[in-house]
C-alpha cells in the first residue's frame, strides 16, 4: 500500500490560493482590521510566534498557530454560516494535549494539530467517557485538515511535506465521504498548502511567509471557515443514516444539541457505517460495505462497494426490500466507462443466441457524480483547472548538497525545496514524480450482491461457479470487453431478489464487469484479423494421415520439412504438434488413434494482437497492467519476459498484452488458492494455517505444515515481488507444480487435482507456442471444467460415514453464507416497528435452503511479499502466511544524520 503518492505536482501559489482557497478580498480586509485591533497581529508579527532570528522548537509553533488560527476562524464566522458549510470546527493542538490512549508509537502516526469537527473532537478528547480503544478508532474521523510543523531547524522541509502527506492519506482512507484532503506544512514562518486526492498531490510552488504576508495567511485559514464543505473535500451526496432522525452530513454534526455526534452512527467499523447516498435515479441506504480494500491505496480508483436498498423502503421489513450493489470508483481518464460496457453487453445479448449472457450481472443505473451541476473530477472540479509546473532545478547547489548525502538518490526525489532566503522557499516537484492524471468519480448500481466463492457448498458447486464465470467472461470477450481482474473477491455467490422477497431464490452465477481501472474495451474476436504464418502450418488442409506421418517423422528424428506440396512443417511447428498430441493423450480420451483438428481443439483461429488505433504493439505492451496480485497472471506480474520452454521449442515470445488467456490463468490461481487454503466448503481457512508451529511435537507433521505455509505465502500472501518471482520460477521449473505444489492440496479437494494439473499443462502449452490454446483459451478451459463436473458425478460411491460428513459440511457451508447474507440484509437501520410502529421485524430472519441466487460480482482481494519456492527457502522463512491487513501507519520521518 502506498503511504505517499509519487504523483506530486506544484502550481503557481497565487493561482492555488485564488482557485483552491478563494476568499473575497473584502472579507480578508475585514478580518485583518479586527485582528489588528485586538493585537493578534501587531507590528508585522503574529502574537505568540517566535521572533525572527530566535531559536525555536516544535512546541513554539503549535500553540501560537492554534491560537491565531482560531481567532481568524472566529472573525470569519462573525456573520454566521449556511447549511453547506462545516458547522462546528476548531483548530486543536494535540501536541500539548495528546490523547492519553495514544502510546508512544501511536503518537508518532498522529498529527500534532488538526482542524477538527467539534462533535468528534469532544468525543475523542481526554475528558470523554468513551472507551480508549474506540477513541483511537474514531481519531481520524474528526479531521478536516492536518498541520505538520518542523520539529527542529535541521529537519528538511521535504521531510516535513512528506510527513504531512501521510496524514492526508489517512484522512482519505478513514473518511469514506472525503473526495480529497487539505493540509498545511508549517516551517517556522513559512506555510504551504497541499491537496491530496485520488489522482495524486497538488501543492504551492512558493510558501507564504505568515508575518510578511498576513493577508494571504488569513485567506488560507478563513477559507476553511467560509468555503462550502465540498470545497474542503467532503461529499455533499453522502449523509450519515440515523433513524428515526433525518440523515445528516458529518460536517453538520455539532458538539451540543440534537445534532451532536452519536458513536453508534459509525457502528463497529467502516464496513458497518451506514450512509444515505443520493444518485440521479434515487436515494439509497447502505447496509454494509462489501469491499473497502482499494480505498486504502490513496492513488488509484479508490473503489468501494456497498450492499444497499432504496431509502423509500427503509420502513419495510428488511426481508422484503430489494437489495442492490452500489459501487463507487474514480475512473482514470481514457479508461472504459463501466456502465457503458454493461449496456453494450446487454445490447449484444439481444442479438445473440448464447446462453452465457445469463451469467452477466444486470445494470440498474450508472452515472458520473456531479456536485453543483459539475462533474466531479480531479482536474476540473477539485484542482479547478490548475496546471502543474514542470519540475525545474534552478539551484544546482541544492542538488549538490543532496548528492553528498549518502542516502539521497536524485532520481527518486519526490519533492525538493530551494531556500532562497529565510523568507522565500520555492517548492518543486522531484525527478521521480509522475505525470498528473485526471480521474472522474463514477457510481453504478447492480441487481446483485453476495459473498465470496470461498463460501461454496461442495466441490461440484465450486467447479460450476468457475465454469459459469468463464462462460460469462467468454461472452464479454467475444463482444469486446476484457475483464482483467479475476479474483476470489470478484467471484461472488450473490443474492437475487425473487417474487416473494428473500425466500424465493435459487443459486445461479452472474459475471459483472470489473472496476474502471481494470476492465478494458478490446476489438471483438470477430473483428480481430487472423494472424498469418504463426506456425507456418496450414492445419485445415492437412489430413489425419499427414499429421500422423509428420509426428512419426519428427519422433524418429528425421529432418524432413516438406510434408505435402505447398505445406512446410517447421521444427517449431512439429514440436507444437507433438506437444498438443501429448496433451491430448494425457488429458483426453484420445489414445493414439487417428487425430484431427477437433482432437487438439484447433477448430478456432489464431487472432492478431489487439491494441488501440494509433499505438504500436510495443506501446500497447507498456500499458498499465492490472489485477489482484495473488491471482494475477505470471506474465503480467513480471516486468521481464517469462520464457516457457517445456517442449524445447526455443520460441521467443513478444511483449505481453493483457488478453483472455491471462484472465483464464487468474481463474486457475483462484481454484488453486481455495484447494490449498481451505479444508472443505464454508469459507474457513485451513486449520494447519492457523496452528502455532513452535508448539508442534511431531517433526514430520511440522515439516509438512511449514512447507504448506511457505507455499501459500510464496504464491498468495506475499508482496508483489514475492509472487512475481515465485510464479516465474514455477513456470521455469514446471515439474515442481505436481511434485511440490499439488501435493499440498487438501484431501477434500483430491478429486480436483486432475483439473488443476490439466489446467497447468494447458497454460504451459498456450504460453510456449501462442497457438490455438492461447487464442481459444475459453473453449479449452470450459471443456476441462465440464469434464471435471462429469467426473465428480461419476465418482465411486462414498462410505456412509463419508457421505454423512460431507453432507454436514455442505449444510454448514450453506448456513454460513445464508448467515452472511442475513447479516447484511438485516444490518443497521431498525425499521420503525422495533420502536413501536406497526411494521414488526421478525425475531429470527427466515431461512430456506434455496433462499438465494448466486452471482459473480467483482471486488478486490488483499494484496500481497517476496519469498523463494519451498526447495530454495532459507531456514528462517516465515512458518505461517502473513494475514491480510492494511499497512501500518507511517511514523514521523526521523531526521537523517
N, C-alpha and C positions, 0 to 999 in steps of 0.2 A: 504494500500500500504506500502511495506517495505521501510523504509528510509535507513537502513543499513542491509546488508545481515548477517545472522547468520552463514554463511559458511566462516569463516575467518581462513586461514591457513598461516603458515610461512614455509620457506625453508632456507637452508643454504645461507647466504648472499653472499658468494663468487660465488656460483653457480648461484644465482639470477642475479648478475651483469654480469657474463660471458654469460648467455643464454638469459636474457631478454634485457639487455642493452649492448651488446658486442661492443667494440671499439678496434681497433688494437692498441697494445701496443706502436708501433712506433708513431702513431698519438697522443696518450696521452703524450708521452715524448716530442714531438714537441710543443704541446700546453703549457706544463709545462714550457719549456725553454722560450717561448715567454712571459709568464706571470711573470716569474722571472725577465726578462729583464726590463719590464715596471713597476716593483714593485707592481703589483696586488697581487702577493703572495710574502711576504717578511718576513724573519726572523721567519719562521714557523707559519705565521698568514696571513689570508686573509684581504686585505685592507678594513677598514671601520667597520669590525665586533667588538663587544665589546671585550675588553681584558679579558683574563682568570681571573676569580675571581671577576670581576666587576659586579655590579648590572646591570640589563638591563630591557628594556620594549620591547613590540612588535615593537614599532617604530624603535628600534635599530637593528632589524633583516631584515625587508623587503628591505629597501633602499640599504644596502650593498649587500644583496643577489642578487637583481636585477642587480646591477652594475657589480658584479663579474660574474654572470651567462651570461650576455650579452657579456662580454669580452671573456669568454670561447667560447661562440657560434660563435662570430666573428672570433676567431682564428681557430675554427674547420672548418668554411666555407671558409677559406682563398683560397682554391683551387677550389672553385665553387661547383656546385650541379648538380644533374641529374633529369630527369623527374619524377622519382619515389619518390623523397624526397619532404618534405614540402618546399615550395618556398620562402615564406616571413613570418617570425615569429620573435617575440622578447618577452623577459620576461617583464611583465608590473606590476608596483607597484600601485595597486588600493587602497592600504591602505592610501597613502598620496594624491592621486588624485582620490578619489571616485567619480564616475559619479553623477552629480547633480540630475539626475532623480531618484536615489535610496533614498527613505526616510529612516528614522531611522530603521524601521523594515526590509525594503528591503536590507539595507546594511548588516544586520546580516546573510542573506542567500546567500551572495556572497563571494567568496574567495578574500582575500586581495592581492593575487598575482597569476598571470596566465602566462603560456607560451601561447601567443595569436597569432592567424593568423593576420598578419599585415593588410590585407584587411578589416577585420571586426573590429579590434581594432580602426582603423581610423574612421569607421562609427559609432561606439557606444561611442566614446570618447566625452569629453565635448566640443570640438571645432566643432563637426559635426552639420549640419543644420537639420538633421533628427529629426522628431517628438520624444519627450521624451518617449511616450508610445511604439513607435516602437523600440527605442534603448533598452528598457528593454526587449522586446520580443526577440531581437537578441543577448542579452548579452552572453548566454551560447554557441552560435554557434561559437564564436571566440576561445574557449578553446581547446588547445592541451593537456595541463596538468595543474593541480592545485597545489598550495602550501599553506600549512597551518602552521603557526608558533605559538609558545607558546605566550600567551598574558602576562603571568607573571609566576614567578618561582613556585607559589603554584598550578598552573593548572597541573592536572595529564596528563602524556604523553598518557595514554589510551584515555582520552577525546580528546586530540589533534588528534589522529588517527581516532577515530570515526567521528569527525567533518570533517576531510579530506574525509572520505569515503562517507559522504553525498554529497560533491561536485562532487565526481566521479560519483555518482549515477545520478546527474543532467546532467552531460555531456552525459551519455549514454541515458538518457531519451530524451534530446533535439536534439541530433545529430543522425539522423536516419542512417547515413553511418558509425557509430562507432561500432566496434566489441568489444572493450574494452577501458578502460581509465586508465591512469597512474597519480600518484600524489606523492608529496613529503611532508613528515612531518618533520618540522624543529624545533628541541627542543634545543635552544641555539647553541651549537656546534655540535649537533648530528642530522644527517639526515637519514631518512629511506625512501625507495621507496615502493609504494603499487600499485597493479594492480587489477582492478575490472572488471569482465566480467559476463556473464550470468550464470556461474557456481558458482560464489562466489568471494572471495577476496584472493589474494596471496601476501604475503609481505616478508620482510627480517627478519631473526631471530636475527640480530645484526645491530644496527645503525652504520653509518660511522661517525667518528669524522672528520669534514671537514678540520680542521687545522693540525692534526697529520697524516691524510691520504689524502693529497691533490690530489694525482693522482686518487684515487677512486672517489673523488668528481668531478674531471674533467671528468672522464669517464661517470658519471651519466649525467652531463649537456651536454657534447659533443654528447652523444648518441642521444639526441633529435634533433640535427642538422645533424647528419651523417647517421642515420638509414633510410631505406625506410619508407614511410608513413604507410605502412601496419604493420610495426613493432611497430608503435606508436598507433595502434588501428583503423586506417582508413580502409575502404573497397575499394580496387582498382577496384572492378567491378561496382561501382556506381559513376556516374558523374551527375553534375547539367545540366539540359537541358536549353539551352539559345539561341534558334533560333533567327536569322539566323546563329549565330556563332556556332562553334563546341561545343559540351558538354565539361565540364571541371570538374576536381576533385576540391572540395572545398579547399583542401590543396595546389592547384596550383594557386589559386587566389592571386593577389598582390594588393598593395595599390596605384599603379600608372599604367598608360598604359592601353592597350585594355583589359587586363585580370583583371582589378580592379573589386571589388565587386559591383554588382547591386542589390539593395534591392529587386527589382522585382523578382529576382531569387527565393526568399523564399516566394513570394506571400503574402497571408494574414496570413497563419499559416502553421504548419507542415502538415496538411491534404492537402494543396494545392500545396506545393512544388513539382516540377516535377523533376524526376530523369530519367536518362538513365541507364538501368541495363543490364549488359551482362550476358547471360546464355549460356549453352553449345548448345542450339538449336536455338539461335537467340538473338537479342538485342531488348529490349522493352523500351517504354517510359511510365512512369506512368502518369495517368490523375488525379487521386485523391486517397488519402488513404481512404479506406472503413473502416479500423479499425486500431487504434494505441493504444488502451487502455492497452493492455497487455504489451506494451513496458514500461509503467510507473512502472511496478514491475521489478526491476533490476534482481533479481534472478528468473530464470524461462525460459520459451520458448521465451519471447520477440517477440511474433507473431505480424506481421504487414501484412496487406492485401491491395493491390492496384488494382485498375482498370487500365489496361494497353493496349497499342496497339503496333504493330511492328514498330520499328524505321524506317524501309524502307517505311512505309506507312505514314510518317509524312507530306508529301506534298499532300496527298489525302484529299478530302472533308471528314471532321470528320464523317459524316453520313454514309460513305461507308467503314470506317475502320472496321476490325474485332476486337472486344473488348474481352479481356481475363481478368481473375483474376490471379494475381501473389501473392503468399503467401510465406513469409519468416519466418522461425522459427528456434530455437535452440532445436534440438531433444535430449532428455535425453537418455543416453546410456542404451540399453536394451529395449527401447520403440519401438513400431511398426513403420516401415517406411511408411509414409503416401502414397507415390506414389505406393509402392508395394501393399498396401491394395486396392487402386483403381484398379490396374491391376488385382488383384485376383478376385475382384468382377465382373469386365467386362469379365474376362475369365469364371467365373461361369455363367454369363448371357448367354454365347454362348451355354451352355448345359442345360439351364433352360427354361421352358415354362412360367415362371412367367412374368406377365406384369409389376410387380413392379419395374423391373430394369429400366424402362423408367424414373423413378423419381430420378435416381442417376446421379450426375454430371459427366462430361466427362473430363478425364485427357489428357492434351496435352503433358506435359513434367514434369519430376521431376529429381532432382539432389542433390547431396551433393556438396556444393560450394567448389571450390578449389582456392588456392592462390599460385602462383608459382609452380603449379603442386601438391601441398599437400592439403589434405582435411582440410577444416577449422574447427578444433575442439578445444576445450578449453585445453585439456591436452597436446596433442602432438604439435599443432602449436602455440597456444597462450602461454601456460606455458612451451613449449619446453621440455616436459617430466619431469619437475622438480617434485620431490616427496616431499610432505609436511612432516614436522617433527611432530610426535605426541606430544600433549600437555604434558609438564613437569612442575613441580613446585618445583624447587630446593631451592628457597628462602622461607623458612617457615615463616620468619619474615615478608616478604611481604604480605603473606596471612593473617597473624595475624593482621597486621596493617589494612588491608582492612576490616576484620571482625569487627574491632572496630568501623568502620563507620556504623551507623545505616542503611543507605540506601543500603549498599552493601550486595548482596547475591552471594557467590562464585559459586553457581550453574548456575547463569545467566551471568557470566562474559564472554564477547566475546573475549577480548584480555587483556593480562597484561604484564607489563614490569618490569624486575628486574634491578635496577640501581646498578650495581656492584661497579663502581666508576663514577666520573663525566664524564669520557671519555669512559665508557663501559656500554652500555644499551642493555640488552638481552631481546628479544621480544618472547612471547609465545602465542599460541592460547589459548583461555579461555576454561573453562569447558563446556560451553553451545554451543560451536561450533559444527557443524555437519560434517559428513564425506564428503570429496570433491566428486564431481560428474563430469563426462565428458559429454559434450554436443557437438553436431555436427550441423553446420548451413546447413539448407536444404531450397530448393525452389521447389515449384510446380506451374505449370501453368494450369489453368482450362478454359473451354469454357463457363464460367458462371460468371456473376456479377449482383448485383441488390440491391434493397432496402429492408428494414426490413418488416416482416409480418405486422408490425404496419400500413403499407400503404394498407391494404386490402380494397377492394372496396365495399363489402357488407357482410352480415353475412354468406351467403351460400359460398362465396369465402373463407372466413376465415376458415370455417369448412373443406372445400375441401382441402385447403392448408395443414391443420393439418393432414387430412386423408392421403393425398399423402405422407407427411413426415413420418407418422407412417408405411405406407406400405414400403417405402424405407428402413426405419430402420429395419423392419422385414426381408426384403430380405438380408440386410447386416448381420444381426444377424444370420440368418439361414446359412450363408456362412462364419461364423467365425469372424465377425467384430462387435464390440460393440462401439457405438458412444461416450457415456459418457459426453457429454456437450451440451445438448439441451437448447436453449435459444431463446429469441426474436431476438437476433442478429445473430443467426445461422439458422433461418428460413427466407429465403430471397425470395422476389419476384424478379426474376432476368431475365436479358436480354439474349436472344439467337439470334444469327445472322441468318437472313433469306436470301433467294436467291437474293433479291433486296436491300440488306443493311438494314438499320434500319426500313424501312417502311413496312416490310413483316413478321410480327411475331404474334404469338398467345400466350396467357397466359397458362402456364402449371407449373408443380412442379418437381424439381430435388433435391435429397438429396446428399450433399457432405460430405465425411468423415472428422471428426474433426482434430484438430491440434495434433502434435506428443506427446504432454504431456497428451492428453485426450484419444484419440482412443486406443483401445486395441484389440489384437487378442485373441479370445477365441475358445474353441472347438466348432465346428458346432453343432447345435441342433440335427443333425442326428447321431453324434458320441458320444454325452453325454448320458451315460447309464441311464436308468430309475432308480429312487430312490425307493427302495423296502420298503414296510411296513410303508409308511408315515402316513396313517390313519388306518392301519390295516383293510382296507375295499377293497375288490376286486370288484369294481363297475361294471366292464364289465360282471360279472356273476350274478348280482342281477337284477331280473325282476322289472317291474314297481310296481307290487303289493307288492313285498317285501319292496321296498323303501317306499311305502305309509304306510305299516304296521309299519315299523321301525319309520317313522315320527310320526305315531299315538301313538305308544308305548312311545316314548320319550316325546311327548307332554302331555301324561296322567301321566307322572311322573314315569312310570314303569322303573325298573332297568334291564329289560331284555337285555341281551348282545348277546345271540345266535339267529340270525335271519334266519339262514339256515345252514344245515350241512356243516362244513368246513369254515364258514364265521362268523367272530366275529365283532360286531359293538360296538366299544368302546364309552365311553362317549364323548370324543372329536370328534370322527367320527360322532356320532349322532348330535352333535352341529354344525358340519360342514355342514351336510345335511340340518339341519334346517336353518342355515344362508344362504346357497345357495338357498333354497326354498323361503325364504323371499325376497331375492334379485330378484329372477325370478318373484315373484308375484308383486313386487313393480315397476320393470323397464322393464318387457317384457309383451307380450300378454298372457302369461300363467296365468290362473285364477283358479288354484287349481285342474285342471284336472289331469289325469294320466301323470306322468313325467318320462322322460328317460334321458340318458346321454346328448342328444342334448339339452334338456330343460335347463340344467345347463351349457352347454358349456364345458362339461367334456370329450369331444371326444379325447382330446390330451393325453399326458403322463406327468408324474411327472419326471423332469430331476434332475440328480445329480448335485451338485455344480461343478463349473469348477475351476481349479487352475493349475498352471504350474507344469510340472513334477519336482519332487524333492522338492516340497514345501508341507506343511500341510495346511489344511483349515484355521487353526489359523494364519499361516503366510500370506496366501492369503488375509485374512480379514484385516491384518495390512498394506497392500499395500497402497501407497498414493491414496487418493480419489480426484477426480477432478470434475469440473463442474463450471458453473456460479452461484454464491451463491443465488441470488434471485429465481432461478428456480431449484436449486439442491434439490434432494430428502431429506426429513427429516431424513431418515435413514443414509444418508451419511454426513449430516451436524453435526450430534451429535456424539460425541466420546463415550457417554454412550449408553447402549441399550435403544431402544424405544419400549415399550410394547403396543401392540394394544389388547384390551380385550373387544371389543364391545359385543361379544356373550358369554362372561364369559367362554371361553374355557380353560383359565389358561395355555395355551401353552407358554413355554419359548423358544423363537426363538434363533437360534445360531447366531454367529457373522456375520456381514453384508459383503457380497462380491458384488461389483458393478455388477448389472445384468440388463437385459432388463426392468424389472419392474420399476427400479429406473429412467430410461430414460422416460418411459411412464408417471411417476409421473411428470417429468420435463415438458412434453407436457401439462399436466394438469395445472401446475403453469403458463405456458405461456398464456394459454387461460384465466385463472382467472385474470392474470395481465391486459390483454387487456380489459376485461369486467369491471374491477374496475377503470382503469385509463383513459379509452377513453370514449367519448360520442357518438362515431359513427365511420365511416370509415375516412381515410385520415391521420392518424398518429398523430394528435394533441392531447396534453394532456387535460384531462377533465378540464373544467373551474373552477369547485369547488376546484381543487387542486392548483389553481393559485391565488385565492382571498385572500385579507387581512382580516383575521378573526376578527381583532380588530375593523374594520370599519363596521361590520355587526350588524344591529339593531334587526333583527328577531332572538330571542333567540332559537326557535325550529330549524330554519334552521342552525343557528350557531352550535348548538349541533350536528346536523346531519353531517355537514361538518367536524367538529372536529373529530368525530368518523371515518369518511371515511379516513381522513388524517392519523389518528393513525393506522388504518388497513393497509393502503398502506405502511406506514413507518415500521410497525412491521413485515410485510411479504416480502417486496420487497426493500425498500430503506434504511433499517438499515444495520448495520455491520453484520458479520457472526454470532457473538454470539447472536445478537438480533433475526436473522432469525431462527437459530437453536432452541433457547429457545421457541419462539412463535409457530413454526411448531410442535414441540414436544408437547407443551401444547394443541394445537388444536387436535392432534390425541388422546390425553388422555381425552379431553373434546369434543369428536367428534360431539356432537349435536350442538355445538356452530357454526359449519360451516354454517348450514342452518339459525340459528337464528341471528347470529352476522356478518357473512361474506357475505353470499349470498344476504342479504337484501340491500347491498350497490352496487350491480351490477347496472350499468346504465340502464335506462329503454330501451334504444336502444337494449341492449343485453338480454332483458327479455325472448325472445324465446330460449335462450341458457341456461337458468337457469336449466332446467331439465337435460341437458347434463352434466353440472358441478356437479349437485347433484348425478347423477348416477355414474359419474367417481369417485367422492369422496367415495361413498359406495363400488365401485369396488376395490379401493385401500385398504380400510379398510378390506374387505374380503380377499384380497390377502395377506396383511401383517399379519393378525391374524392367518391364517391357513397354509400359504405357500403351498396351494394346486394347483388345476388346473388354477385358476385365476392368481396365481403368475407365474407359469411356461408357461402359454399360454396367457400371458397378451396382446400380439399384437392382437390376434383374438378378444378378448373381447373389446378392445378399438376401433378397426376397426368397429366392429358391432355397438357400440353405436354412433360412428360418422356417419356411413351410415344411421342409424335410424334418427339421427339429420337432415341430409340432406333431407331425405324423409319428415320429419315433417315440415321443413322450406318450402318445396314445396307444402305442403298441408295446409298452414296457411289460416285462414279466410281472404278473400279479404279485403284490407285496404280501408279506405275512400279516395276519390280523393285527398284531401289535403295532406294526409299522403303519398300517392304514389308520389305526386309531391315533397314533402320534401325529401323523401328517394332517389328519382331519382337525385335530385340536389346534395345531399350529395355524392352519388356514382360518379356523374360526377366530383365533386370537388376532390374526392379521386383519381380518375384516372388522373386528371390533375396534382395533387401533385406528384404522383410517376413518371409520364412522365416528369415533370419538373426536378425531381431529376436525372433521367437517362440522360436527355439532358444536365443538368449542368455538369455531369461527362463527357459525350461524347464530348461536345464542350468546355471542360475546357482547359486552358493553352495555349499550342503552337498554335499560329495563323499560318495557312498554308501560304506559300509564297504569295498566291493570295491576301491576305489582304494588303500586302505591294506592290502589283503591278504585281504579277505573273499571269499567265493565269488560275490558279485554284482559283475560286472565292468561298468564304464562303457565304452560304445563309444568307440573312438578318435576317430571323427568322427560326430556325431549324424546319423542317417539323414534324407535329404530326399526329397521327392517333389513333382512339380508340383501334385498335388492333396492336399497334406498337411493343409490347413486348411479350416475353415468360418468364414465371416465373419459379423460381428455388429456392431450399432451399440450401443456402450457409452458411458455418459456420464462425462465427465471435465471438466477445466477447461482453459482456454487462457490464455496470457499476457494480462494486462490492459494496457490501453493508455494521445497527447499532442496538443495543440491546434494546428492549422495550417489556413490557408485553402485553398480549392481552387487548383489549379495556376494558373489565369488571374489569381489575385489574390495569389499568393505574393510575399513580399519576395525580393530578390535573394540574401539571405544565408540562405535557408531550407535546412534540412539536405539534403544531397545523397544520403543513404542512410538507410534506416529504422533506428530505434533498436532494437537487439537486446533481446529479452525477457529480463529478469533481475530478481532481487529488488532492491528499492530499497536504496541504500547505507545502512549502519547510521548511526543518528543520532549526531552528535558531541555532546560535552558542551555544555550550554547556556552560552553566553557571557554574562557579566554585562552588563546594559544600562546605558549611561551617559546 
